[in-house]
Amino acid sequence: MTRLTSVILFSSLLACSAAAQTDDAAYCKKLGDYATRYLGDAGGNGGTRPDFDILEGVAKCNKGDTAGGIAILEKKIRSKGFTPPSR
């Protein structure tokens, strides 16, 4: 019985970990979009383009370093006087 309980507990921990990683990735993308939209430099076509800090944060998110990407993007957003979007 203990072995079955251990397997169930381990499986639920893995599921929670995967859900947290998915949430972090989604939040990282949300921050990148927000930063590009509101903090980006003026582009030639009337839109905005991300600066180097935003590009670095988005690149970290895309490589799976969501903690690093989130830290960079949140810092950039706050430094410009904006409040980062909620998770």
MOPAC internal coordinates of N, CA, C and O (Angstrom, degrees):
PM7 1SCF
backbone

  N    0.0000 0     0.00 0     0.00 0    0    0    0
  C    1.4406 1     0.00 0     0.00 0    1    0    0
  C    1.5287 1   111.00 1     0.00 0    2    1    0
  O    1.2310 1   119.46 1   143.65 1    3    2    1
  N    1.3098 1   118.64 1   -36.35 1    3    2    1
  C    1.4615 1   121.11 1  -179.06 1    5    3    2
  C    1.5269 1   111.19 1   -67.71 1    6    5    3
  O    1.2310 1   120.55 1   146.33 1    7    6    5
  N    1.2940 1   116.56 1   -33.67 1    7    6    5
  C    1.4634 1   118.80 1   179.65 1    9    7    6
  C    1.5319 1   110.32 1   -66.48 1   10    9    7
  O    1.2310 1   119.70 1   137.87 1   11   10    9
  N    1.2919 1   118.17 1   -42.13 1   11   10    9
  C    1.4581 1   123.10 1   178.20 1   13   11   10
  C    1.5350 1   109.96 1   -63.59 1   14   13   11
  O    1.2310 1   120.80 1   137.42 1   15   14   13
  N    1.3032 1   116.08 1   -42.58 1   15   14   13
  C    1.4641 1   120.51 1   178.13 1   17   15   14
  C    1.5276 1   110.49 1   -62.61 1   18   17   15
  O    1.2310 1   120.20 1   138.94 1   19   18   17
  N    1.3131 1   117.23 1   -41.06 1   19   18   17
  C    1.4622 1   121.39 1   178.55 1   21   19   18
  C    1.5226 1   111.44 1   -63.37 1   22   21   19
  O    1.2310 1   120.69 1   137.53 1   23   22   21
  N    1.3165 1   116.29 1   -42.47 1   23   22   21
  C    1.4605 1   120.45 1   179.61 1   25   23   22
  C    1.5332 1   110.54 1   -64.30 1   26   25   23
  O    1.2310 1   120.20 1   136.95 1   27   26   25
  N    1.3008 1   117.23 1   -43.05 1   27   26   25
  C    1.4697 1   121.13 1   179.19 1   29   27   26
  C    1.5212 1   110.32 1   -64.43 1   30   29   27
  O    1.2310 1   120.03 1   135.94 1   31   30   29
  N    1.3146 1   117.55 1   -44.06 1   31   30   29
  C    1.4577 1   121.73 1   179.26 1   33   31   30
  C    1.5249 1   111.02 1   -62.94 1   34   33   31
  O    1.2310 1   120.36 1   134.91 1   35   34   33
  N    1.3174 1   116.92 1   -45.09 1   35   34   33
  C    1.4631 1   121.50 1   179.13 1   37   35   34
  C    1.5238 1   111.07 1   -62.09 1   38   37   35
  O    1.2310 1   120.32 1   137.89 1   39   38   37
  N    1.3247 1   116.99 1   -42.11 1   39   38   37
  C    1.4720 1   121.36 1   179.64 1   41   39   38
  C    1.5246 1   111.30 1   -63.69 1   42   41   39
  O    1.2310 1   120.33 1   139.31 1   43   42   41
  N    1.3157 1   116.97 1   -40.69 1   43   42   41
  C    1.4667 1   119.67 1   179.94 1   45   43   42
  C    1.5240 1   111.22 1   -69.45 1   46   45   43
  O    1.2310 1   120.12 1   146.08 1   47   46   45
  N    1.3270 1   117.38 1   -33.92 1   47   46   45
  C    1.4644 1   120.20 1   176.53 1   49   47   46
  C    1.5230 1   111.18 1   -66.25 1   50   49   47
  O    1.2310 1   120.38 1   139.78 1   51   50   49
  N    1.3167 1   116.89 1   -40.22 1   51   50   49
  C    1.4638 1   120.56 1   177.14 1   53   51   50
  C    1.5204 1   111.26 1   -63.56 1   54   53   51
  O    1.2310 1   120.47 1   139.23 1   55   54   53
  N    1.3121 1   116.71 1   -40.77 1   55   54   53
  C    1.4652 1   120.96 1   179.64 1   57   55   54
  C    1.5237 1   110.67 1   -64.41 1   58   57   55
  O    1.2310 1   120.13 1   139.00 1   59   58   57
  N    1.3304 1   117.36 1   -41.00 1   59   58   57
  C    1.4669 1   121.23 1   178.52 1   61   59   58
  C    1.5200 1   110.73 1   -65.77 1   62   61   59
  O    1.2310 1   120.12 1   139.85 1   63   62   61
  N    1.3095 1   117.38 1   -40.15 1   63   62   61
  C    1.4619 1   121.88 1   178.91 1   65   63   62
  C    1.5214 1   110.55 1   -64.15 1   66   65   63
  O    1.2310 1   120.04 1   136.79 1   67   66   65
  N    1.3072 1   117.52 1   -43.21 1   67   66   65
  C    1.4695 1   121.24 1   179.62 1   69   67   66
  C    1.5203 1   110.66 1   -65.58 1   70   69   67
  O    1.2310 1   120.09 1   141.39 1   71   70   69
  N    1.3192 1   117.43 1   -38.61 1   71   70   69
  C    1.4640 1   120.79 1   178.58 1   73   71   70
  C    1.5218 1   110.76 1   -65.74 1   74   73   71
  O    1.2310 1   120.05 1   140.98 1   75   74   73
  N    1.3277 1   117.50 1   -39.02 1   75   74   73
  C    1.4651 1   121.13 1   179.07 1   77   75   74
  C    1.5251 1   110.57 1   -66.02 1   78   77   75
  O    1.2310 1   120.05 1   140.41 1   79   78   77
  N    1.3316 1   117.51 1   -39.59 1   79   78   77
  C    1.4605 1   120.53 1   178.18 1   81   79   78
  C    1.5218 1   110.90 1   -65.14 1   82   81   79
  O    1.2310 1   120.16 1   140.67 1   83   82   81
  N    1.3266 1   117.29 1   -39.33 1   83   82   81
  C    1.4523 1   121.40 1   178.42 1   85   83   82
  C    1.5188 1   110.29 1   -65.47 1   86   85   83
  O    1.2310 1   120.38 1   138.17 1   87   86   85
  N    1.3364 1   116.88 1   -41.83 1   87   86   85
  C    1.4602 1   121.14 1   178.26 1   89   87   86
  C    1.5255 1   110.72 1   -62.82 1   90   89   87
  O    1.2310 1   120.19 1   137.30 1   91   90   89
  N    1.3304 1   117.23 1   -42.70 1   91   90   89
  C    1.4623 1   121.18 1   179.43 1   93   91   90
  C    1.5246 1   110.78 1   -64.27 1   94   93   91
  O    1.2310 1   120.02 1   139.28 1   95   94   93
  N    1.3120 1   117.57 1   -40.72 1   95   94   93
  C    1.4657 1   121.20 1   179.63 1   97   95   94
  C    1.5266 1   110.55 1   -64.95 1   98   97   95
  O    1.2310 1   120.61 1   137.81 1   99   98   97
  N    1.3212 1   116.44 1   -42.19 1   99   98   97
  C    1.4677 1   120.23 1   178.82 1  101   99   98
  C    1.5271 1   110.66 1   -65.47 1  102  101   99
  O    1.2310 1   120.36 1   138.50 1  103  102  101
  N    1.3274 1   116.92 1   -41.50 1  103  102  101
  C    1.4656 1   120.60 1   178.89 1  105  103  102
  C    1.5249 1   110.49 1   -66.62 1  106  105  103
  O    1.2310 1   120.15 1   141.33 1  107  106  105
  N    1.3060 1   117.32 1   -38.67 1  107  106  105
  C    1.4567 1   121.93 1   178.64 1  109  107  106
  C    1.5312 1   109.99 1   -61.72 1  110  109  107
  O    1.2310 1   120.33 1   136.44 1  111  110  109
  N    1.3189 1   116.98 1   -43.56 1  111  110  109
  C    1.4653 1   120.97 1   177.44 1  113  111  110
  C    1.5158 1   110.42 1   -64.17 1  114  113  111
  O    1.2310 1   120.59 1   138.02 1  115  114  113
  N    1.3177 1   116.47 1   -41.98 1  115  114  113
  C    1.4607 1   121.12 1   179.22 1  117  115  114
  C    1.5329 1   110.78 1   -60.53 1  118  117  115
  O    1.2310 1   120.38 1   137.04 1  119  118  117
  N    1.3302 1   116.87 1   -42.96 1  119  118  117
  C    1.4612 1   121.03 1   177.66 1  121  119  118
  C    1.5246 1   111.50 1   -63.57 1  122  121  119
  O    1.2310 1   120.30 1   137.03 1  123  122  121
  N    1.3295 1   117.03 1   -42.97 1  123  122  121
  C    1.4595 1   121.24 1   179.28 1  125  123  122
  C    1.5226 1   111.81 1   -61.60 1  126  125  123
  O    1.2310 1   120.60 1   136.02 1  127  126  125
  N    1.3200 1   116.46 1   -43.98 1  127  126  125
  C    1.4635 1   120.76 1   177.86 1  129  127  126
  C    1.5255 1   111.16 1   -63.79 1  130  129  127
  O    1.2310 1   120.79 1   136.65 1  131  130  129
  N    1.3246 1   116.09 1   -43.35 1  131  130  129
  C    1.4632 1   122.16 1  -179.88 1  133  131  130
  C    1.5287 1   110.90 1   -62.91 1  134  133  131
  O    1.2310 1   120.98 1   132.74 1  135  134  133
  N    1.3311 1   115.73 1   -47.26 1  135  134  133
  C    1.4647 1   120.41 1  -178.93 1  137  135  134
  C    1.5253 1   111.04 1   -63.97 1  138  137  135
  O    1.2310 1   120.18 1   138.04 1  139  138  137
  N    1.3188 1   117.27 1   -41.96 1  139  138  137
  C    1.4645 1   120.59 1   179.30 1  141  139  138
  C    1.5241 1   110.66 1   -64.53 1  142  141  139
  O    1.2310 1   120.88 1   137.92 1  143  142  141
  N    1.3113 1   115.93 1   -42.08 1  143  142  141
  C    1.4644 1   120.22 1  -176.68 1  145  143  142
  C    1.5277 1   112.34 1   -67.86 1  146  145  143
  O    1.2310 1   120.19 1   135.71 1  147  146  145
  N    1.3336 1   117.24 1   -44.29 1  147  146  145
  C    1.4532 1   120.22 1  -172.48 1  149  147  146
  C    1.5302 1   114.46 1  -100.67 1  150  149  147
  O    1.2310 1   119.91 1   159.55 1  151  150  149
  N    1.3239 1   117.78 1   -20.45 1  151  150  149
  C    1.4595 1   119.91 1  -175.33 1  153  151  150
  C    1.5140 1   113.70 1  -118.10 1  154  153  151
  O    1.2310 1   119.89 1   174.94 1  155  154  153
  N    1.3079 1   117.81 1    -5.06 1  155  154  153
  C    1.4562 1   120.95 1  -176.87 1  157  155  154
  C    1.5202 1   112.12 1   -67.74 1  158  157  155
  O    1.2310 1   121.46 1   -19.13 1  159  158  157
  N    1.3062 1   114.82 1   160.87 1  159  158  157
  C    1.4602 1   121.29 1   176.58 1  161  159  158
  C    1.5278 1   109.36 1   -77.95 1  162  161  159
  O    1.2310 1   121.00 1   -25.49 1  163  162  161
  N    1.3189 1   115.69 1   154.51 1  163  162  161
  C    1.4621 1   120.19 1   179.18 1  165  163  162
  C    1.5232 1   109.62 1   -63.93 1  166  165  163
  O    1.2310 1   121.01 1   -49.42 1  167  166  165
  N    1.3003 1   115.66 1   130.58 1  167  166  165
  C    1.4582 1   120.79 1   177.97 1  169  167  166
  C    1.5204 1   110.65 1   -95.60 1  170  169  167
  O    1.2310 1   120.14 1   -13.18 1  171  170  169
  N    1.3023 1   117.34 1   166.82 1  171  170  169
  C    1.4465 1   122.34 1  -178.19 1  173  171  170
  C    1.5179 1   114.29 1   -68.99 1  174  173  171
  O    1.2310 1   120.03 1   157.83 1  175  174  173
  N    1.3199 1   117.54 1   -22.17 1  175  174  173
  C    1.4658 1   120.75 1  -177.46 1  177  175  174
  C    1.5249 1   112.65 1   -98.84 1  178  177  175
  O    1.2310 1   120.34 1  -164.05 1  179  178  177
  N    1.3146 1   116.96 1    15.95 1  179  178  177
  C    1.4614 1   120.95 1   179.38 1  181  179  178
  C    1.5188 1   113.64 1    89.31 1  182  181  179
  O    1.2310 1   119.69 1   174.33 1  183  182  181
  N    1.3067 1   118.20 1    -5.67 1  183  182  181
  C    1.4564 1   121.89 1   178.04 1  185  183  182
  C    1.5175 1   110.72 1   -94.32 1  186  185  183
  O    1.2310 1   120.76 1    18.47 1  187  186  185
  N    1.2880 1   116.16 1  -161.53 1  187  186  185
  C    1.4626 1   120.86 1   176.83 1  189  187  186
  C    1.5186 1   109.49 1  -122.48 1  190  189  187
  O    1.2310 1   121.24 1   -25.22 1  191  190  189
  N    1.3118 1   115.23 1   154.78 1  191  190  189
  C    1.4648 1   120.83 1   175.49 1  193  191  190
  C    1.5257 1   106.76 1  -129.20 1  194  193  191
  O    1.2310 1   120.42 1   -34.49 1  195  194  193
  N    1.3176 1   116.80 1   145.51 1  195  194  193
  C    1.4684 1   120.02 1  -177.11 1  197  195  194
  C    1.5278 1   112.02 1   -71.26 1  198  197  195
  O    1.2310 1   120.98 1   -31.72 1  199  198  197
  N    1.3468 1   115.73 1   148.28 1  199  198  197
  C    1.4629 1   119.57 1   174.00 1  201  199  198
  C    1.5316 1   108.71 1   -84.09 1  202  201  199
  O    1.2310 1   120.46 1     3.16 1  203  202  201
  N    1.3273 1   116.72 1  -176.84 1  203  202  201
  C    1.4683 1   119.97 1  -174.07 1  205  203  202
  C    1.5296 1   113.09 1   -66.22 1  206  205  203
  O    1.2310 1   119.80 1   144.14 1  207  206  205
  N    1.3266 1   117.98 1   -35.86 1  207  206  205
  C    1.4693 1   119.71 1   177.91 1  209  207  206
  C    1.5304 1   110.73 1   -63.73 1  210  209  207
  O    1.2310 1   120.84 1   135.46 1  211  210  209
  N    1.3128 1   116.01 1   -44.54 1  211  210  209
  C    1.4606 1   120.00 1   179.64 1  213  211  210
  C    1.5302 1   109.94 1   -64.31 1  214  213  211
  O    1.2310 1   120.59 1   137.20 1  215  214  213
  N    1.3221 1   116.48 1   -42.80 1  215  214  213
  C    1.4665 1   119.71 1   178.26 1  217  215  214
  C    1.5255 1   111.52 1   -60.09 1  218  217  215
  O    1.2310 1   120.55 1   139.11 1  219  218  217
  N    1.3377 1   116.55 1   -40.89 1  219  218  217
  C    1.4618 1   120.29 1   179.08 1  221  219  218
  C    1.5281 1   110.98 1   -64.13 1  222  221  219
  O    1.2310 1   120.49 1   135.61 1  223  222  221
  N    1.3355 1   116.67 1   -44.39 1  223  222  221
  C    1.4602 1   120.42 1   178.67 1  225  223  222
  C    1.5138 1   112.29 1   -61.80 1  226  225  223
  O    1.2310 1   120.48 1   135.33 1  227  226  225
  N    1.3206 1   116.69 1   -44.67 1  227  226  225
  C    1.4672 1   121.27 1   179.43 1  229  227  226
  C    1.5276 1   110.31 1   -65.37 1  230  229  227
  O    1.2310 1   120.20 1   140.07 1  231  230  229
  N    1.3267 1   117.22 1   -39.93 1  231  230  229
  C    1.4689 1   120.49 1   178.58 1  233  231  230
  C    1.5266 1   110.95 1   -62.01 1  234  233  231
  O    1.2310 1   120.39 1   138.03 1  235  234  233
  N    1.3315 1   116.87 1   -41.97 1  235  234  233
  C    1.4690 1   119.63 1   177.75 1  237  235  234
  C    1.5269 1   110.52 1   -62.90 1  238  237  235
  O    1.2310 1   120.54 1   138.52 1  239  238  237
  N    1.3196 1   116.58 1   -41.48 1  239  238  237
  C    1.4686 1   120.10 1   177.90 1  241  239  238
  C    1.5223 1   110.58 1   -60.37 1  242  241  239
  O    1.2310 1   120.70 1   135.09 1  243  242  241
  N    1.3255 1   116.28 1   -44.91 1  243  242  241
  C    1.4617 1   120.58 1  -178.14 1  245  243  242
  C    1.5242 1   112.76 1   -66.55 1  246  245  243
  O    1.2310 1   120.17 1   152.39 1  247  246  245
  N    1.3344 1   117.28 1   -27.61 1  247  246  245
  C    1.4616 1   121.47 1   179.09 1  249  247  246
  C    1.5274 1   112.43 1   -85.68 1  250  249  247
  O    1.2310 1   120.38 1   177.11 1  251  250  249
  N    1.3418 1   116.88 1    -2.89 1  251  250  249
  C    1.4568 1   120.23 1   179.03 1  253  251  250
  C    1.5131 1   114.53 1    97.73 1  254  253  251
  O    1.2310 1   119.78 1   177.47 1  255  254  253
  N    1.3269 1   118.02 1    -2.53 1  255  254  253
  C    1.4673 1   121.64 1   177.16 1  257  255  254
  C    1.5222 1   108.10 1   -88.77 1  258  257  255
  O    1.2310 1   121.07 1  -111.16 1  259  258  257
  N    1.3335 1   115.56 1    68.84 1  259  258  257
  C    1.4624 1   119.39 1  -175.26 1  261  259  258
  C    1.5248 1   112.14 1   -65.85 1  262  261  259
  O    1.2310 1   119.99 1   144.82 1  263  262  261
  N    1.3237 1   117.63 1   -35.18 1  263  262  261
  C    1.4644 1   119.74 1   179.55 1  265  263  262
  C    1.5288 1   110.43 1   -62.45 1  266  265  263
  O    1.2310 1   120.27 1   135.67 1  267  266  265
  N    1.3203 1   117.08 1   -44.33 1  267  266  265
  C    1.4602 1   121.03 1   178.45 1  269  267  266
  C    1.5146 1   112.23 1   -66.56 1  270  269  267
  O    1.2310 1   120.73 1   136.87 1  271  270  269
  N    1.3221 1   116.21 1   -43.13 1  271  270  269
  C    1.4641 1   120.91 1   179.40 1  273  271  270
  C    1.5108 1   112.65 1   -64.26 1  274  273  271
  O    1.2310 1   120.58 1   136.27 1  275  274  273
  N    1.3341 1   116.50 1   -43.73 1  275  274  273
  C    1.4614 1   120.96 1   179.19 1  277  275  274
  C    1.5227 1   110.29 1   -62.52 1  278  277  275
  O    1.2310 1   120.23 1   136.99 1  279  278  277
  N    1.3242 1   117.17 1   -43.01 1  279  278  277
  C    1.4670 1   120.88 1  -179.52 1  281  279  278
  C    1.5304 1   111.25 1   -60.37 1  282  281  279
  O    1.2310 1   120.42 1   134.23 1  283  282  281
  N    1.3289 1   116.80 1   -45.77 1  283  282  281
  C    1.4658 1   121.01 1  -179.52 1  285  283  282
  C    1.5297 1   110.83 1   -64.31 1  286  285  283
  O    1.2310 1   120.65 1   132.59 1  287  286  285
  N    1.3191 1   116.35 1   -47.41 1  287  286  285
  C    1.4565 1   120.42 1  -176.03 1  289  287  286
  C    1.5262 1   112.11 1   -68.36 1  290  289  287
  O    1.2310 1   120.02 1   137.91 1  291  290  289
  N    1.3348 1   117.57 1   -42.09 1  291  290  289
  C    1.4632 1   119.47 1   177.57 1  293  291  290
  C    1.5261 1   110.91 1   -63.44 1  294  293  291
  O    1.2310 1   120.15 1   138.92 1  295  294  293
  N    1.3194 1   117.32 1   -41.08 1  295  294  293
  C    1.4674 1   121.27 1   178.80 1  297  295  294
  C    1.5328 1   110.32 1   -62.30 1  298  297  295
  O    1.2310 1   120.32 1   136.06 1  299  298  297
  N    1.3144 1   117.00 1   -43.94 1  299  298  297
  C    1.4631 1   122.02 1   179.90 1  301  299  298
  C    1.5236 1   110.55 1   -62.24 1  302  301  299
  O    1.2310 1   120.64 1   134.80 1  303  302  301
  N    1.3167 1   116.38 1   -45.20 1  303  302  301
  C    1.4645 1   121.40 1  -179.06 1  305  303  302
  C    1.5311 1   110.28 1   -62.90 1  306  305  303
  O    1.2310 1   120.62 1   134.36 1  307  306  305
  N    1.3247 1   116.42 1   -45.64 1  307  306  305
  C    1.4769 1   120.42 1  -179.69 1  309  307  306
  C    1.5300 1   111.70 1   -66.79 1  310  309  307
  O    1.2310 1   120.31 1   144.28 1  311  310  309
  N    1.3355 1   117.02 1   -35.72 1  311  310  309
  C    1.4623 1   119.94 1  -177.95 1  313  311  310
  C    1.5300 1   112.14 1   -65.71 1  314  313  311
  O    1.2310 1   120.56 1   158.38 1  315  314  313
  N    1.3103 1   116.53 1   -21.62 1  315  314  313
  C    1.4691 1   121.07 1   178.48 1  317  315  314
  C    1.5284 1   112.33 1   -95.52 1  318  317  315
  O    1.2310 1   120.70 1  -173.73 1  319  318  317
  N    1.3458 1   116.27 1     6.27 1  319  318  317
  C    1.4602 1   120.73 1   176.41 1  321  319  318
  C    1.5217 1   115.16 1    85.91 1  322  321  319
  O    1.2310 1   119.95 1  -167.83 1  323  322  321
  N    1.3083 1   117.70 1    12.17 1  323  322  321
  C    1.4497 1   121.95 1   178.05 1  325  323  322
  C    1.5325 1   109.88 1   -99.95 1  326  325  323
  O    1.2310 1   120.90 1   -19.61 1  327  326  325
  N    1.2990 1   115.89 1   160.39 1  327  326  325
  C    1.4627 1   122.17 1   174.78 1  329  327  326
  C    1.5315 1   107.31 1  -101.79 1  330  329  327
  O    1.2310 1   120.14 1   -52.19 1  331  330  329
  N    1.3309 1   117.34 1   127.81 1  331  330  329
  C    1.4730 1   118.69 1   178.57 1  333  331  330
  C    1.5259 1   110.79 1   -59.95 1  334  333  331
  O    1.2310 1   120.17 1   -30.29 1  335  334  333
  N    1.3222 1   117.28 1   149.71 1  335  334  333
  C    1.4818 1   120.19 1   178.18 1  337  335  334
  C    1.5285 1   109.97 1   -64.87 1  338  337  335
  O    1.2310 1   121.50 1   -23.54 1  339  338  337
  N    1.3132 1   114.74 1   156.46 1  339  338  337
  C    1.4650 1   119.11 1   178.85 1  341  339  338
  C    1.5113 1   110.12 1   -71.86 1  342  341  339
  O    1.2310 1   121.16 1   -21.04 1  343  342  341
  N    1.3215 1   115.38 1   158.96 1  343  342  341
  C    1.4744 1   120.46 1  -179.97 1  345  343  342
  C    1.4780 1   110.79 1   -71.28 1  346  345  343
  O    1.2310 1   120.10 1   180.00 1  347  346  345

